[in-house]
Amino acid sequence: MMLLMAAGASAAVDPNFYIFLCFGQSNMEGAARPEAQDLKSPGPRFLLMPAVDFPEKGRKMGEWCEATPPLCRPNTNLTPADWFGRTLVTSLPENIRVGVIHVAIGGIKIEGFMPEEIAEYTKTAPGWMKGMLQAYGNNPYERLVTLAKKAQQDGVIKGVLMHQGESNTGDPEWANKVQKVYDRLLGDLQLKPEEVPLLAGEVVQADGRGQCIAMNKQIDELPKTIHTAQVISSTGCTSGADNLHFDAAGYRELGCRYGEKMAQLLGYKPVRPFIEMPKKFEVPADAVTAETTIPGNEFPKVDPQHRAYFRVSAPQANKVVLDICSKKYDMQADGKGNWFVQTDPLPVGFHYYFMNIGGVNFIDPATETFFGCNREAGGIEIPEGPEGDYYRPQQGIAHGSVRSIYYYSNEQKTWRHAMVYTPAEYEKGKKKYPVLYLQHGMGEGETSWTLQGKMQHIMDNAIAKGEAVPMLVVMESGDIKAPFGGGNNRQGMSDYGASFYPVLLNDLIPYIDQNFRTKSDRENRAMAGLSWGGHQTFDIVLNNLDKFAWMGTFSGAIFGLDVKTAYNGVFADADAFNKKIHYFYMNWGEEDFIKGGPLVQSLRDMGIKVESSESKGTAHEFLTWRRGLHEFIPHLFRNKK
């Protein structure tokens, strides 16, 4: 909001309007993104006379407005001047207003503010600096003085704030050059040094790791050259990862120190404005990095109570939300650009999750990605105890392989992708193997059973124990990666994913039989699927009993099935069906929104032999389906019923 001074050409100077000139390089310009508390206007008592136009904010150069970030130029960030002004308006009587004029250029040497040097300096300035110089008419000092003279028509200049020196580190003449700039300012503005002190801030210390920390010795000795100079300590002011620029919390602290010193010099007791301090985020010592975390990252973590801990760097964000297990958590800022959160205890097993800024979901950059929810998604594994060893890799056993294959579909005239598991012994002979075609659910992909489902470990462990016969497992996308777009989806008459049916029958199965050592008759071919993959299993197997003899579903999306008439009455002759399907299995989760119990009972009432189980404590999730696969495979390709 623009806030123009009411004074016209004849208005008297307001002695209670205190004006301060701010200049320097990148730390005065501001390198940390403002956070929510920085963007709240401190009100009409803290004003800015912009040194450039701000078209997006409606600010005009030389016209007073409320001082909210950015103060320097469009696309700059938080500066010490922001919290300098907030501290002063908190410390000074309410009838006193504070105004700042702010000119700063990242990387500029003190010579860039010396009128006698600026022409040559502009010629030799690096390319990245030229645009910033041009914003001030290639003469930042002249811009500062011109606006200061205009401001003197409204109020009284009470001080000069400087943060500069990184680019002059080690220059023995730096203090003398600063004196020339300061003296020139006082002379051009007809000011007395005793009435307009110079406040110079130290550079980043970073606990001794500051890139230009050696410059602080010269800054600390500046009062020896300029008797009205005051040094503002940067001790304890936090910095960013570059150890060169302060972070947002560091700018707040340094700005408050500038303000406190100026309040003292003006004869007032310093009072700090309220600063929202980040809540301390504590992670218990027994929390461990999640197995789904990308190596080299500390978070996400999981503790023994199954609470998860997440951290993300988002310095420009005002709010970050974690979305996991059907609950959204507001993450907490630490004042350094990082956001943290601790969840409630989560169910064991695998869970997709997202982070959200401004309504846009994104993947936590610290976690492995998994295709789910119709897109790549973040995921976290909340570990079970020893009961989950059946889906974990084990030592001392032979391990199979998961191959990525591409095959040409004549049905669709395009190349398609599939994953194929081969047991460990496959490489050692000429034996032929039965095949399980295993489908994922809606919005997932051909990699889901291996990455989220741990299929290969379930198979390896079961085969090694003699619980399952060695077999191939083939996984394809099933044309159900995209969201459901409507259409007829009665069993046997599906639209969604039905384009995969002829591909499986006419392209994929022949390809597998031609390129792998398989037993290619129906007695050695099974199909199963989770959720919508279970729907596809019903549609394909029950319409093609000449090609499959084993079938299973895990939380199968089978809705409204009339068992008496479905699939041309396939269940009507139970004896014939039971002879053709040697093993029929269905499972679902105790908390699942898809319950298979009523369908199982109706099938049994028809005389259909179907085995089932309910996964205790799980919902529509991969732990349910891991358990289902583990219970299903021991019955495949063994003696017929």
C-alpha positions in Angstrom: 0.0 0.0 0.0 1.4 3.4 -1.0 1.6 5.9 1.8 2.5 9.3 0.4 3.6 12.1 2.7 0.9 14.7 3.0 3.4 17.5 2.8 3.5 19.7 -0.3 6.2 22.1 -1.4 5.4 24.5 1.4 5.0 21.9 4.2 7.3 22.3 7.2 9.9 19.7 8.0 8.6 17.3 10.6 11.2 17.1 13.4 9.6 13.8 14.6 10.2 12.0 11.3 13.6 10.4 11.7 15.3 9.4 8.4 18.2 6.9 8.0 20.4 6.3 5.0 21.3 2.6 4.4 24.0 1.5 1.9 26.4 -1.4 1.3 26.7 -4.7 -0.5 24.9 -8.0 -0.5 24.1 -8.4 3.2 22.6 -4.9 3.2 20.9 -5.7 0.0 19.5 -8.9 1.6 20.2 -12.5 0.7 17.6 -14.4 2.8 14.0 -14.9 1.7 11.6 -13.1 4.0 9.4 -15.3 6.1 5.8 -14.7 7.1 6.6 -12.5 10.2 8.9 -10.4 8.0 6.2 -9.6 5.5 3.7 -8.3 8.0 3.7 -4.5 7.8 4.9 -2.7 11.0 2.4 0.0 10.2 2.6 3.7 9.0 5.3 4.6 11.4 8.0 2.8 9.4 8.4 4.2 5.9 10.6 3.6 2.9 11.5 6.0 0.2 12.3 3.6 -2.7 15.5 4.2 -4.6 14.0 2.4 -7.6 10.5 1.7 -8.9 8.7 -1.4 -7.7 6.0 -1.9 -10.4 4.5 -5.0 -8.9 4.1 -3.3 -5.5 3.0 0.0 -7.0 6.0 1.8 -5.5 7.5 4.8 -7.1 11.1 6.0 -6.7 11.2 8.9 -4.2 7.6 8.4 -2.9 7.2 7.3 0.7 5.4 4.0 1.4 5.1 1.5 4.2 8.4 -0.4 4.7 7.9 -4.0 4.0 10.3 -6.4 2.3 11.9 -6.0 -0.1 13.4 -2.6 0.7 16.2 -2.5 -1.7 15.0 -3.4 -5.2 12.4 -5.8 -6.7 13.6 -9.4 -6.3 15.9 -8.6 -3.4 15.3 -10.0 0.1 15.3 -9.4 3.8 17.9 -6.8 5.1 19.1 -5.6 8.5 17.2 -2.4 7.7 13.9 -4.2 8.0 14.3 -5.1 11.7 16.3 -1.9 12.4 13.1 0.1 11.6 10.9 -2.3 13.5 13.1 -2.0 16.6 13.1 1.8 16.4 9.3 2.2 16.1 9.0 -0.2 19.1 11.6 1.7 21.1 10.7 5.3 20.3 7.6 7.3 21.3 4.5 6.8 19.1 4.7 10.3 17.7 8.0 9.6 16.0 8.1 8.0 12.6 11.1 6.3 11.0 12.0 6.4 7.4 14.8 4.7 5.4 16.4 5.2 2.0 18.1 2.0 0.9 20.8 1.6 -1.8 22.8 -1.6 -1.9 24.5 -3.7 -4.6 25.6 -7.3 -4.1 29.4 -7.6 -4.4 30.1 -3.9 -4.7 33.4 -2.5 -3.3 33.4 0.7 -1.3 34.8 2.4 -4.4 31.4 1.9 -6.0 30.1 4.6 -3.6 32.9 7.1 -4.3 31.8 9.7 -6.9 35.4 10.1 -8.1 35.7 6.4 -8.7 32.3 5.4 -10.0 32.8 6.0 -13.7 35.9 3.8 -13.9 34.3 1.3 -11.5 31.2 1.0 -13.8 33.3 0.3 -16.8 35.2 -2.6 -15.1 32.3 -4.0 -13.1 31.5 -7.7 -13.7 28.6 -8.5 -16.0 26.3 -9.7 -13.3 26.6 -6.4 -11.5 26.0 -4.1 -14.4 22.2 -4.4 -14.3 22.2 -3.5 -10.6 24.4 -0.4 -11.2 22.1 0.6 -14.1 19.1 0.4 -11.7 20.8 3.4 -9.9 21.7 5.2 -13.0 25.3 3.9 -12.8 25.9 6.1 -9.7 24.5 4.6 -6.5 26.0 7.4 -4.4 24.3 10.1 -6.4 20.9 8.2 -6.2 21.3 8.0 -2.4 22.1 11.7 -2.1 19.4 12.9 -4.4 16.7 11.0 -2.5 18.2 12.1 0.8 17.9 15.7 -0.2 14.3 15.1 -1.1 13.7 13.4 2.2 15.1 16.3 4.1 12.0 18.3 2.9 10.0 15.9 5.1 12.1 15.0 8.1 15.5 14.9 9.7 18.4 12.6 8.8 19.5 11.0 12.1 22.0 8.3 11.0 23.7 6.3 8.3 23.7 2.4 8.3 26.4 0.6 6.4 27.1 -3.1 5.8 30.0 -3.4 3.5 33.5 -4.8 3.5 33.4 -8.4 2.2 34.6 -7.2 -1.2 37.3 -5.1 0.3 38.6 -7.8 2.8 42.3 -7.1 3.4 42.3 -3.7 1.8 44.4 -1.5 4.2 42.8 1.7 2.8 39.2 0.5 3.4 38.6 2.6 6.5 39.9 5.7 4.8 37.7 5.1 1.8 34.7 4.6 4.1 35.6 8.0 5.7 35.6 9.7 2.3 32.1 8.4 1.5 30.8 9.3 5.0 32.4 12.8 4.9 31.1 13.4 1.4 27.5 12.4 2.5 27.7 14.8 5.4 29.0 17.6 3.3 26.5 17.2 0.4 23.6 17.0 2.9 25.0 19.7 5.2 24.9 17.4 8.2 27.1 17.4 11.4 28.8 14.1 12.2 27.9 14.3 15.9 24.2 14.4 14.9 24.4 11.6 12.2 26.5 8.7 13.5 27.7 5.9 11.1 26.6 2.4 12.2 28.8 -0.3 10.6 27.9 -4.0 10.9 30.3 -6.9 11.2 30.3 -9.6 8.5 29.2 -13.2 8.9 31.2 -15.1 11.6 29.6 -18.6 11.3 31.5 -19.8 14.4 34.8 -18.9 12.8 34.0 -20.3 9.4 32.8 -17.0 7.8 34.3 -16.6 4.4 35.2 -13.0 5.0 35.6 -13.1 8.8 39.1 -11.5 8.6 37.3 -8.3 7.6 35.8 -7.9 11.1 39.1 -6.8 12.5 39.1 -3.8 10.1 35.4 -3.1 10.8 36.0 -3.2 14.6 38.8 -0.6 14.2 36.7 1.7 12.1 36.0 4.1 15.1 39.7 4.8 15.1 39.3 6.5 11.7 35.7 7.8 12.1 35.1 9.0 15.6 31.3 8.8 15.3 31.3 5.3 13.9 29.6 2.5 15.9 30.3 -1.1 15.2 27.4 -3.6 15.3 28.5 -7.0 16.4 27.5 -10.1 14.3 28.5 -12.6 17.0 25.8 -15.3 17.2 24.0 -14.0 14.1 23.1 -17.2 12.1 24.1 -17.5 8.5 23.2 -19.5 5.4 25.1 -22.5 4.1 27.5 -20.3 2.2 28.9 -18.8 5.4 28.9 -15.5 3.6 25.3 -14.3 4.0 23.1 -14.2 7.0 19.9 -16.3 7.1 16.5 -14.7 7.9 17.0 -15.2 11.7 20.5 -13.7 11.4 19.1 -10.6 9.6 16.5 -10.1 12.2 19.1 -10.3 15.0 21.5 -8.0 13.3 18.8 -5.5 12.4 17.6 -5.4 15.9 21.1 -4.7 17.1 21.4 -1.8 14.6 18.1 -0.5 16.0 19.0 -1.0 19.6 22.2 0.9 19.2 20.5 3.8 17.4 17.8 4.0 20.0 20.5 4.3 22.7 22.2 7.1 20.7 18.9 8.9 20.4 18.5 8.7 24.1 15.8 6.0 24.4 15.7 2.7 26.1 15.9 0.0 23.4 12.8 -2.3 23.2 12.9 -5.3 20.9 9.9 -6.0 18.7 8.2 -9.4 19.0 10.1 -12.0 17.0 8.3 -15.3 16.5 11.0 -17.8 17.5 10.9 -21.2 15.9 9.7 -24.0 18.1 12.5 -26.3 19.0 12.2 -29.5 17.0 13.5 -32.4 18.9 14.1 -35.9 17.5 14.5 -38.7 20.0 17.8 -40.4 20.0 16.3 -43.8 19.2 14.7 -42.5 15.9 16.5 -44.0 12.9 16.7 -42.9 9.3 13.9 -44.6 7.3 14.9 -47.3 4.8 13.2 -45.3 2.1 15.4 -42.2 2.7 17.8 -41.5 -0.1 21.4 -42.2 1.2 23.2 -39.1 2.4 20.1 -37.6 4.0 19.3 -37.7 7.7 15.5 -37.4 7.3 12.9 -38.8 7.2 13.3 -40.7 10.4 11.1 -43.2 12.3 11.1 -43.8 16.1 10.1 -47.1 17.9 6.6 -45.7 18.4 6.3 -45.5 14.6 6.2 -41.7 14.6 7.9 -40.2 11.6 10.0 -37.1 11.4 10.4 -35.0 8.3 12.6 -32.0 7.3 12.7 -30.0 4.1 14.5 -26.9 3.1 12.0 -24.3 1.7 13.3 -20.8 2.6 10.8 -19.0 0.4 7.8 -20.7 1.8 5.3 -19.2 4.2 3.6 -22.5 5.0 4.6 -26.1 4.3 2.2 -29.0 4.9 2.9 -32.8 5.1 0.1 -35.1 3.8 0.4 -38.7 4.9 -1.9 -41.5 5.9 -5.0 -39.3 5.3 -3.9 -36.6 7.7 -2.3 -33.2 7.0 0.4 -31.7 9.4 1.6 -28.1 9.4 5.3 -28.1 9.4 7.3 -25.8 11.6 9.9 -23.3 10.4 13.3 -23.1 12.1 14.1 -19.5 11.0 16.9 -20.8 8.7 14.7 -21.9 5.8 14.1 -25.4 7.1 10.7 -26.9 8.0 10.1 -29.8 10.4 7.3 -32.0 11.5 6.6 -35.0 13.7 3.6 -37.2 12.9 1.3 -39.2 15.1 2.2 -43.0 15.3 1.7 -44.4 11.8 0.6 -47.9 10.8 3.4 -50.2 10.0 4.0 -50.8 6.3 4.5 -48.6 3.2 2.8 -45.2 2.9 2.8 -42.6 0.1 3.2 -39.0 1.2 3.5 -35.5 -0.2 4.6 -32.1 0.9 2.6 -29.1 -0.1 3.4 -25.4 -0.6 0.8 -23.0 -1.9 -1.6 -25.8 -2.7 0.9 -27.6 -4.9 2.0 -31.1 -3.9 5.7 -32.0 -4.3 7.9 -35.0 -3.5 10.2 -34.8 -0.5 13.6 -34.5 -2.2 15.1 -36.7 0.6 13.0 -39.8 -0.1 13.0 -42.4 -2.8 10.2 -42.0 -5.3 7.5 -44.6 -6.2 4.9 -44.5 -8.9 1.6 -44.3 -7.2 -1.4 -41.9 -7.0 -1.2 -41.6 -10.8 2.3 -40.0 -10.5 5.7 -40.3 -8.9 5.2 -40.0 -5.2 7.3 -40.0 -2.0 7.1 -43.0 0.2 8.1 -44.1 3.6 8.4 -47.6 5.2 7.3 -47.9 8.8 9.0 -51.1 9.8 7.2 -54.1 11.2 9.0 -56.4 13.7 10.4 -59.8 12.9 6.9 -60.8 11.5 7.9 -58.7 8.4 11.0 -60.8 7.6 9.1 -62.6 4.9 9.3 -59.5 2.7 12.9 -58.4 3.7 16.0 -59.7 1.9 17.7 -62.4 3.9 21.3 -63.6 4.1 22.3 -67.1 3.3 19.8 -67.7 0.6 19.9 -67.5 -3.2 18.3 -64.4 -4.7 16.5 -64.1 -8.0 16.5 -61.2 -10.4 14.0 -58.6 -11.6 14.5 -57.7 -15.3 13.2 -54.7 -17.1 12.0 -55.7 -20.6 10.5 -53.9 -23.6 8.3 -55.8 -26.0 6.4 -54.7 -29.1 2.6 -54.8 -29.0 1.0 -55.6 -32.3 -2.3 -54.8 -30.7 -1.3 -51.2 -30.0 1.5 -50.8 -32.5 3.9 -49.5 -29.9 6.6 -50.6 -27.5 5.6 -51.5 -24.0 7.5 -52.1 -20.7 7.2 -54.9 -18.2 9.2 -56.3 -15.2 10.0 -60.0 -15.0 11.1 -61.8 -11.8 13.2 -65.0 -12.4 14.1 -67.3 -9.5 17.8 -67.7 -8.5 18.1 -71.1 -10.1 16.8 -69.8 -13.5 20.4 -69.0 -14.6 21.7 -72.5 -13.8 20.0 -74.8 -16.2 17.5 -75.4 -18.9 14.5 -76.1 -16.7 11.2 -74.5 -17.7 9.0 -72.6 -15.2 5.4 -71.8 -14.5 4.4 -68.1 -14.7 2.4 -65.8 -12.5 1.1 -62.6 -14.1 0.8 -60.1 -11.3 -1.0 -56.8 -11.6 -0.8 -53.6 -9.6 -3.7 -51.3 -8.7 -5.2 -48.1 -10.1 -2.7 -45.3 -10.5 0.3 -47.4 -9.9 2.8 -49.0 -12.4 4.7 -52.0 -13.4 7.5 -51.3 -10.9 5.0 -51.1 -7.9 5.1 -54.7 -6.9 8.9 -54.7 -6.7 9.5 -51.3 -5.2 6.4 -50.9 -2.9 5.4 -54.5 -2.6 8.8 -56.2 -2.1 7.6 -59.0 -4.4 11.1 -60.3 -5.2 12.0 -60.7 -1.5 8.7 -62.5 -0.8 9.4 -64.9 -3.7 13.1 -65.4 -2.8 12.3 -66.2 0.9 9.3 -68.5 0.1 11.3 -70.4 -2.5 14.3 -70.8 -0.3 12.1 -72.3 2.5 10.4 -74.6 0.1 7.1 -72.8 0.7 6.7 -71.9 -3.0 7.8 -73.6 -6.2 10.2 -71.6 -8.3 8.3 -69.5 -10.9 8.5 -66.5 -13.1 6.5 -63.4 -12.1 5.5 -60.9 -14.9 4.3 -57.4 -14.0 2.9 -54.9 -16.6 1.4 -51.4 -16.4 -2.1 -52.8 -17.3 -3.1 -49.4 -18.8 -4.2 -48.2 -15.4 -1.5 -45.6 -14.5 -3.9 -42.8 -15.4 -6.9 -41.8 -13.2 -10.2 -43.5 -13.9 -12.0 -41.5 -16.5 -15.4 -43.0 -16.4 -17.1 -45.7 -18.5 -18.6 -49.1 -18.1 -16.8 -51.2 -15.5 -19.1 -54.0 -14.8 -17.2 -57.2 -14.5 -16.4 -58.6 -17.9 -17.4 -55.4 -19.6 -14.7 -53.0 -18.4 -13.6 -49.8 -20.2 -10.9 -48.7 -17.7 -7.8 -50.9 -18.3 -9.6 -53.1 -20.8 -7.2 -52.1 -23.5 -4.6 -54.2 -21.7 -6.6 -57.4 -22.1 -5.7 -58.2 -25.7 -2.2 -57.0 -25.2 -1.7 -59.5 -22.4 -3.3 -62.4 -24.3 -1.9 -61.7 -27.8 1.4 -59.9 -27.1 2.8 -60.3 -23.6 2.1 -64.0 -23.0 3.5 -65.0 -26.4 6.6 -62.8 -25.8 7.3 -64.3 -22.4 6.9 -67.8 -23.7 9.2 -67.2 -26.6 11.9 -65.3 -24.7 11.9 -67.1 -21.4 12.0 -70.8 -20.5 8.3 -71.2 -19.5 5.8 -74.0 -19.2 3.3 -72.5 -21.6 0.1 -74.4 -20.9 -2.8 -73.2 -18.8 -1.9 -75.6 -15.9 1.3 -73.5 -15.4 -0.1 -70.1 -15.8 -1.6 -68.0 -13.0 -2.9 -64.4 -12.6 -3.4 -62.2 -9.6 -3.8 -58.5 -8.9 -4.3 -56.0 -6.2 -7.2 -53.6 -6.1 -8.0 -52.8 -9.8 -5.5 -55.4 -10.8 -7.8 -57.8 -9.0 -10.7 -56.5 -11.2 -8.5 -57.2 -14.3 -7.7 -60.6 -13.0 -11.4 -61.5 -12.8 -12.1 -60.1 -16.3 -9.2 -61.8 -17.9 -9.1 -65.2 -16.2 -12.9 -65.8 -16.1 -13.2 -65.0 -19.8 -10.1 -67.1 -20.6 -10.2 -70.3 -18.6 -8.4 -72.1 -21.4 -5.3 -70.0 -20.6 -5.2 -69.8 -16.7 -5.7 -72.4 -13.9 -4.9 -70.3 -10.8 -6.2 -66.9 -9.7 -6.1 -64.5 -6.8 -7.0 -61.0 -5.7 -5.8 -58.7 -3.0 -8.3 -56.1 -2.0 -9.8 -56.8 -5.5 -12.0 -54.1 -6.8 -14.9 -56.4 -7.5 -18.2 -54.5 -7.1 -21.8 -55.5 -7.7 -21.0 -58.9 -9.1 -24.0 -61.2 -9.7 -22.4 -64.5 -9.1 -25.2 -66.3 -10.8 -24.9 -64.6 -14.2 -21.4 -63.0 -14.2 -19.0 -63.9 -17.0 -21.6 -65.9 -18.9 -22.5 -67.9 -15.9 -19.0 -69.2 -15.2 -19.9 -69.8 -11.5 -23.2 -71.5 -12.2 -21.5 -74.9 -12.7 -19.4 -75.1 -9.6 -18.0 -78.5 -10.3 -16.8 -77.5 -13.7 -15.3 -74.3 -12.4 -13.5 -76.0 -9.5 -11.9 -78.4 -11.8 -10.6 -75.7 -14.1 -9.3 -73.3 -11.3 -7.0 -75.3 -9.1 -6.7 -72.5 -6.5 -8.8 -69.4 -6.0 -7.8 -66.9 -3.3 -9.0 -63.5 -2.1 -7.7 -61.2 0.7 -8.4 -57.7 2.0 -7.5 -55.5 5.0 -9.4 -55.4 8.2 -9.7 -51.6 7.7 -10.0 -51.8 3.9 -12.7 -49.9 2.1 -13.0 -52.9 -0.2 -14.3 -55.8 1.8 -14.2 -59.2 0.0 -16.1 -61.1 2.6 -19.7 -60.8 1.1 -18.4 -61.9 -2.3 -16.5 -64.8 -0.9 -19.6 -66.0 0.9 -21.8 -65.7 -2.1 -19.3 -67.7 -4.1 -19.2 -70.4 -1.5 -22.9 -70.5 -1.5 -22.7 -71.3 -5.2 -20.3 -74.2 -4.3 -17.2 -72.4 -5.6 -14.0 -73.3 -3.7 -12.3 -70.0 -2.7 -9.8 -69.4 0.1 -9.7 -66.0 1.8 -8.0 -64.1 4.6 -8.4 -60.7 6.3 -5.2 -58.8 7.0 -5.4 -57.7 10.6 -4.9 -54.0 11.3 -4.3 -52.9 7.7 -6.3 -51.0 5.1 -6.1 -50.6 1.4 -2.3 -50.6 1.3 0.8 -52.6 0.4 1.1 -54.4 3.7 -2.3 -56.0 3.1 -1.1 -57.0 -0.4 2.3 -58.3 0.7 0.5 -60.5 3.2 -1.9 -61.6 0.5 0.9 -62.5 -2.0 2.8 -64.4 0.7 -0.3 -66.5 1.5 -1.2 -67.0 -2.2 2.0 -68.3 -3.8 2.6 -71.4 -1.7 -0.5 -72.9 -3.3 0.5 -72.3 -6.9 1.5 -74.9 -9.4 1.3 -77.8 -6.9 -0.9 -80.8 -7.0 -4.4 -80.1 -8.4 -7.4 -80.2 -6.1 
